[in-house]
Structure formats: structure tokens, C-alpha cells
Amino acid sequence: QQQQQQEEQQQQSMTQDSGEAGEAGCDLLSMMIEAEDDGYDRNYIDGNAPPSDEADVDGSKARTQRRSSPPKVIRFHNQEVAEEALQMFLVGYKTLSSAFSWLVYHLAKHPYVQQLVYKEVRRVLGSSKTSPATVLATSVPSLEQLNEMTFSRWVVMESMRLRPAAPLLARHVTEDTVIGGYEFEKGDNILISTYLIQRAADDFEAADTFSAARWDPADVGAMRKASFLAFGAGSRSCPAEGLAVLQLLAMLSAWVLTWQTYLADEKVEEQVTFTYELRRLCLHLEPRDHEADE
């Protein structure tokens, strides 16, 4: 109980510190603190039946009350803000590390792609001919610079297509339905393989081949929305998709500025758990020679 009280105090302190910092900012925490929902009462939004001594057999009373109850402004409680913020940054730790491991693997396997990424990063950051340590210390990419790394972003997306960090998505059936001719009953659980979907020959030419160019906007426009599910889709899609891609781009730029990467052993060991993990990867790393790469 004492530990729980301490955690609650820490969460409250975190949100209070942000709220007392001054004007509302555009950072994630500030936006969650200021967020409002001028919808209906939380009970009815959650689908709970309204208080009544009479049984609501078919849910009609709840639906009527949901429509007729007056609007009520709903805001996050301090604990909810803290929990959502922690989930945003901590839950993605394992998937992000897995995605980056596979990204490094694809760079090592495709030296030409690796060199194109390096040249783009050097061009965008305007790095001088200095040691990798100095380059990293003086060339931390800004948001605008990360968004300029077009080809590098294609490489990130193609790596996640071939090796999605979350290889399986789980969905719970809330009502009887038919999908693709298959019948599902309310209460069923469905596992969706993003790995297989993202290698479907009907959607991707040479689906098992690494090709960053397939993410050229001219080609992406013709891509079926449901053919790429690395971040899920619909209302249950990953809310941190944009953040994850930017993090991978920042990590990628630091990596290619520091190392020239080669596969020391073609054999890798992989394991599917909650994530698609790279359990064994042997690399040969050489410090990046910026002058020689000019």
C-alpha cells in the first residue's frame, strides 16, 4: 500500500510539474493534460447501462440515455495522463529495439543501400570531414532534418515490411460477422499475421526482396491500405507510429555516421514472441572514414 501511494504521488508530481510550467505547450504531455472531450457522460461512452432499478434487457435504455444525456466535458485525471505518457514511451521499447536490430541487419546485407543512406544523412546534416564522435556531437538531427531524409525513411519502412516488430495482431470479435467468407462468432479471438500479409505477392512485386524504392510516393499511392500493418490499422492502430519512425531515423543516422557495417555471418537466429526478435546477428563493424567516403 505504501508503494502504491508513492507511485501515485510520483504520477501526480509529474503532471503538476508540467501543468505549472506555464502556458500550455505543444508537447505530448501538455496536450494530454489540456485535452477535452465534450461528449456524453463517461458511463454511457463506455457502454454501461444507466442507473435504474429496472432491468435493461435489450440495452435500449442505455442507448436512449446515451443520446439524451447532456454534454459533459471530460478530461484526463492526473493518473490517466501519467499512465498514458508512460505507455507511449515505455511500451514501444521492445518493439523499437527489435525494429532497429532488423534495420541494421538489412543495412549490412545491402551495402549499396547503406551507402545511399549514409550519403543522404551527410547531405541533410551537412557534416564536415571530422571524426564520427565529433559529427555525432555537432549534428544531432532536428525534426525538419529527419523529415528531409526521404530515402532513409523508405529504408526504415521496407525493413519493417519484411521484418515487422509486431508479427501478430490480436482482435476480439464483438459480434457475429463474416470476413472473406469465414464466419466468426461473438467472443472469438483472431490472430492476424502481419508478416504474411506484408509479403503477399498480390500486393508487392518480388515480395521477399528488399526494395526501398517501392516506398516512393508514386508507388505507395497504389498500395492497398491493409497491405502494410506494421503499426496496425483503424481505431486500434499504434498511436506512436510517427514517433517510432522518427526515432528509427535518428538512430539510423547516428549509426551510419559512426559505423560501416558488414555481415560477418549470413546465418541469423530469429524468434517470434510478442515481437519479431533477432536473437543472433554477427556483424563486422569498421569506424566510418568520412574523408574516404567523400
SVG drawing of the C-alpha trace seen along z (x, -y; Angstrom):
<svg xmlns="http://www.w3.org/2000/svg" viewBox="-38 -31 78 51">
<polyline fill="none" stroke="black" stroke-width="0.4" points="0.0,0.0 2.9,-2.3 4.5,-1.6 1.2,-2.3 0.9,-5.7 4.5,-6.6 3.7,-5.7 0.6,-7.8 2.5,-10.8 5.1,-10.5 2.5,-10.4 0.7,-13.4 4.0,-15.3 4.9,-14.7 1.6,-16.1 1.6,-19.0 5.2,-20.0 4.0,-20.1 0.9,-22.0 2.7,-24.6 5.4,-25.1 3.5,-28.0 1.4,-28.2 0.2,-25.0 2.8,-23.7 2.7,-21.5 4.4,-18.6 2.6,-15.3 2.2,-15.6 0.8,-19.1 -1.7,-18.1 -3.0,-15.2 -3.4,-17.5 -5.3,-20.0 -7.4,-17.5 -11.1,-17.7 -14.0,-15.6 -17.3,-17.4 -19.2,-14.2 -21.5,-12.4 -21.1,-11.1 -18.2,-8.6 -20.5,-5.8 -22.5,-6.0 -19.5,-6.4 -18.2,-3.1 -21.5,-1.5 -22.5,-0.9 -26.2,-0.8 -27.7,-3.9 -28.6,-3.6 -32.0,-2.0 -34.0,0.4 -35.4,2.0 -33.6,4.5 -32.4,3.1 -32.8,6.3 -32.0,5.1 -29.9,2.1 -32.5,-0.4 -32.4,-2.5 -28.6,-2.8 -28.9,-3.9 -31.6,-6.4 -29.8,-7.8 -26.6,-8.0 -28.4,-10.1 -30.3,-12.3 -27.9,-12.9 -26.5,-16.5 -22.9,-17.0 -20.3,-16.8 -16.7,-17.9 -14.3,-15.0 -10.6,-15.5 -7.9,-13.0 -7.2,-12.5 -3.6,-13.0 -3.1,-9.3 -4.5,-8.6 -2.2,-11.3 0.8,-9.7 -0.2,-6.1 -0.7,-7.1 2.6,-9.0 4.5,-6.1 2.8,-3.7 3.6,-5.8 7.4,-5.9 7.9,-2.6 5.7,-0.1 7.5,-0.8 10.9,0.0 11.0,3.7 9.4,3.2 11.7,0.3 14.9,2.2 13.6,5.2 12.9,2.9 16.3,1.3 18.1,4.6 16.5,5.7 17.2,2.4 20.9,2.8 20.8,6.3 19.3,5.0 21.9,2.3 24.7,4.9 23.1,7.2 22.7,4.4 25.9,2.3 24.7,0.2 21.6,-0.8 23.8,-1.5 26.0,-3.9 23.0,-5.7 21.6,-6.2 25.0,-7.5 25.3,-10.0 21.7,-11.3 22.4,-11.7 25.7,-13.6 23.9,-15.8 21.0,-16.6 23.1,-17.2 25.9,-19.0 28.6,-17.1 32.2,-18.2 35.1,-15.9 35.6,-15.1 35.7,-12.1 32.4,-10.2 32.3,-11.3 32.6,-15.0 30.0,-14.5 27.5,-13.0 28.1,-15.7 27.6,-18.5 25.0,-17.0 22.0,-16.0 19.2,-15.9 16.3,-18.3 12.7,-17.3 12.9,-19.2 16.1,-17.3 14.7,-13.9 11.8,-14.7 14.2,-15.5 15.7,-12.0 13.4,-10.7 15.4,-7.6 16.3,-6.7 12.6,-6.7 11.9,-4.3 14.6,-2.0 13.0,-2.1 9.6,-1.3 10.9,1.6 12.8,3.1 9.5,3.1 7.6,4.6 9.9,7.6 10.5,7.9 7.6,6.3 8.4,5.8 4.9,6.9 4.4,10.0 1.0,10.8 -2.1,8.6 -4.9,9.9 -8.5,8.9 -11.6,9.9 -14.8,10.4 -17.6,8.3 -20.5,9.6 -21.1,12.4 -19.5,11.5 -18.2,12.9 -14.8,11.9 -13.6,13.2 -16.1,16.0 -15.0,17.1 -17.6,17.0 -16.6,15.7 -18.8,15.7 -19.0,13.2 -16.3,13.9 -13.9,15.4 -10.3,14.3 -8.4,13.7 -4.7,13.6 -3.6,11.6 -0.1,12.3 1.4,9.0 4.5,11.0 2.5,12.9 0.2,10.0 3.2,7.8 4.8,10.4 1.7,11.1 2.7,11.5 -0.6,9.9 0.4,6.6 4.1,6.5 6.2,7.3 9.1,9.6 7.6,9.5 10.5,11.3 13.1,8.9 14.3,5.8 13.5,2.8 13.3,-0.6 12.2,-2.2 8.8,-0.6 8.1,-3.3 8.4,-6.0 5.1,-8.1 4.2,-7.4 4.1,-3.7 2.7,-4.0 -0.4,-5.7 -1.4,-2.5 -0.7,-0.3 -3.7,1.2 -4.0,-0.3 -4.4,3.1 -1.2,4.4 1.1,2.8 0.2,3.4 3.4,2.9 1.6,0.3 -1.8,1.9 -4.8,0.2 -8.0,-1.5 -9.0,-2.8 -6.6,-0.3 -3.5,-1.3 -0.4,-2.3 -0.7,-6.0 3.1,-6.3 3.7,-5.4 5.1,-8.8 7.3,-8.9 8.6,-5.4 9.7,-6.3 11.4,-9.5 13.2,-7.6 14.4,-4.9 15.6,-7.7 17.5,-9.4 19.1,-6.1 19.8,-5.2 21.6,-8.5 23.8,-8.1 24.6,-4.5 25.7,-5.2 27.8,-8.2 29.6,-6.0 29.9,-2.6 30.3,-0.9 28.5,2.4 29.0,5.8 27.6,9.2 30.2,11.4 27.9,14.4 24.9,14.8 23.2,17.0 20.9,15.3 18.7,16.6 15.2,15.2 12.4,15.8 8.7,14.8 7.3,13.9 5.5,10.7 7.9,9.2 9.8,10.5 13.2,10.7 16.7,11.1 18.4,13.4 21.7,13.8 23.4,11.4 27.2,11.4 28.5,8.1 31.8,6.7 32.0,3.0 34.5,0.5 34.7,-3.1 33.3,-5.3 36.1,-7.1 34.3,-10.3 37.1,-11.6 37.3,-8.3 33.5,-8.3 33.5,-11.8"/>
</svg>
